Amino acid sequence: MKFGPIVFSDDVELTESVSSLGPMIARGNLISSASIKVLGPFSVSENLEIGLSLKVNGPLTVKGSMICHNDATAKINGPAIVRKGIIGGEVRINGPLNAKFVEVVNLSINGPVNVEEDIIAEEEIVFGIGFSQKNPFDIGGVIEAPVVHLLNHSSKYSVSGIIRKVIGLNSKFERIRVIEGLKIRTKLLKLEGVELENCEIDAEETEYINEDE
């Protein structure tokens, strides 16, 4: 692992793994066929292509597109801003997302979602809604995947719910989050501590998960 910033002044292709304890900056396109791990901010001035894996513990900013090979994974623990689209692979974001569109294999986001166009996944989309998010979704297009799961963390991990679970009592969620204005197309819609109002829903099956297990 390298300490301090890593700066690529032009387009770069990485064939060996890179690990940085500090900021990483690419001032052109960055293409990687190996793994990248950044403990700090990571910014790319043009496109970012991931062939194997990306782990960022800090904010990610990509001024172009982020392209993951279908068997690649991208895990971001912090806010992610992708000016164009996120394409391919398994993408997990623990923080807010801002992007133009998303077309991936699997998507998991714990944080507010601001996407101009569609969010599409080949397998599953999971949205975790946090404790203090007043407006968790601003999505201009449709949310589409075989499985779409909306999880309300403020219900699942409420203090009273945790206490009741510890002492062995099954309890319904104390806080139900109402979400409005979404367009969802899916085979299975899973709602955990969430109710939908004024939404356009095309689902073959809806599963309501309203009890701690």
N, C-alpha and C positions, 0 to 999 in steps of 0.2 A: 504494500500500500504506500502510495506517495503522499507526503504531507504537503499542504499548501496548494495553491491553485494550479490547475493544468489548463493550458491555453493552446488551442489549435488555430493558427492564424489563417488557414485556408481550408479547402475541402480535404477531408481525411478519411481513409479506410483503415479500420482497426481489425487485425487478424489475430491479435492476442488479447487476453483479458486485461482490463484496466480497472484499478481500484484507487480511489482518491479520497483522502481525508481533507476536504476543502472544496472550494468551487471548481467546476469544470466548465470551460467556455469553448464552444466551437463557432468560429466566425464564418463558416461556410456549411456545406453539407457534411454530415457525419454518417458513415456507413460502417456497421460493425457486424462481423461474423462470429464474435466471441462475446464474453460477458462484460458488462459495465456496471460498476458499483461506485456511487458517489455519496459521500456523507457530507452533504452541503448542497448549495444551489447548483443547478445544471441548466445551461442555456445554449441553444443552438440557433444560429442566425438564419439557417435555411431548413433543409429537410433532415430528419433523423430516421435512420433505418436500423432496425434491431433484428439480428439474425438468431440470437440465442437468448440473452436475458438482459434486462435493465433493472437496477435497483437504485432508487434515489431517495435519500432521507433528507428532504428539503424541497424547496420549490423547483418545479420544472417549467421552463419556458421554451417553446419551439415556435419560431416565426413562420415555418412552413408546415409540412405534414409530418406526423409520426407514423411510420410504417413498420409493422411487426410481421415477420414471417408467421405462418399459421401455427407453428409449434413453438413460437417464442413467447416469453412472458415479460411484461413490464409492470413493476410494482413501484408506486410513488407514494411516499409517506409525506404529504405536503400538498400545497396547491399546484394544479397543473393547468397551464395555459398553452393551448395548441391553436395557432391562428387559423390553420386550415383543418384538415381532417385527421382522425385517428383511424388507422386501417390495419386489420388483421390481428391475430394473436390473442393471448389472454391478457387483459388489462385490469389491474387493480389499483384504485386510487383511494387513499385515506386522506381526504381533503376535498376542497372544491375543484370542480372542473369547468373550464371555459374552452369551447372548441366550436368549429363550424359544423362538423358532422362526425358521427362515429359509426364505423362498420367493422366489427371485430368478431372473434369466435366466442369469447366470454368476456363479460364486463361486470365489475363490482366497484361501486362508488359509495363511500361513506362521507357525504358532504353535499353541499348545494351543487346543482347541475344547471349550467347555462350553455345550451347548445342551440345554434341557429336553425339547424335542419334536423334530419332524422337521426335516431339512435337505433342501430340494428345489430343484432348478434345472432350467430348461427346456432348457439345452444342456450345460453342463459344470460339474463340481465338481473342484477341485484342492486337495489338502491337502499342504502341505509340512511335514515333520517335522524339527524342529531337532536340534542336537547334544546338548542336555542335557535334553530333555523326557522325564521318566520316565513320565508318564501323559498322552499328548498328546490323548486323546479321552475326553470324558464326555458322551455323547449319549443322551438318553432315548428318541428315536424312530428313524426310518429315515433313511438317506442315499439319496436317489433323484435320478438324472439319467441322460440317455442315455449320458454318459461320466463315469466317476468315476476319478480319478487320484490315487494315493497315492505321494508322492515322499519318499524318505528322504535328506535333505540330508547326513547324517553318512556315508552311503555314497558319494554322488555326489562329495562334495568332501573325502574323506579325503586325508591328505597323500600316502600311497603311491599312491593312485589318480591324483592330480594329476601326480605325478612320472612315473608310467608313461605317462600320456597325453602329457605334454610330450615324452618321448623316443620316442614313437611306438609304444608297446606297448598292445594291447588288453588290458584287465584286467577281471575280474569284480569286483563289489563285495566289499570286504573285510568290511563290516559289514552284516548283514541284520537289519532291525528286525522283531520279532514284535509284531503288534498283535492284541488280543483284544477280544471283546465288541461288535463292530459289526454293524449290520443294514444291508445294502446291496442296493438294487434298481437294476439298470442294464443297458444293452445291451452296453457295453464297459467292463470293469474293467481299469485299467492299474496294475500294481504295480511300482514302481521301487525296488529295494532293500528291499522289504517282503514279509513273509509274514503271512498271516492265520490265526489259530487261534481256535477256539470262537466263530466268527462265523456269522451267518445271511446267506448270499450267494445272491442270485438274479440271475445274470449270464448273458447269451447268449454272451458271449465274454470270456476273460481273457487279457490280454497281460502277459507277464513281461519287464520290461526290466532285465536284470542285467549289462549290459556298457556301459562308457563308449563313446560314439560320437563 
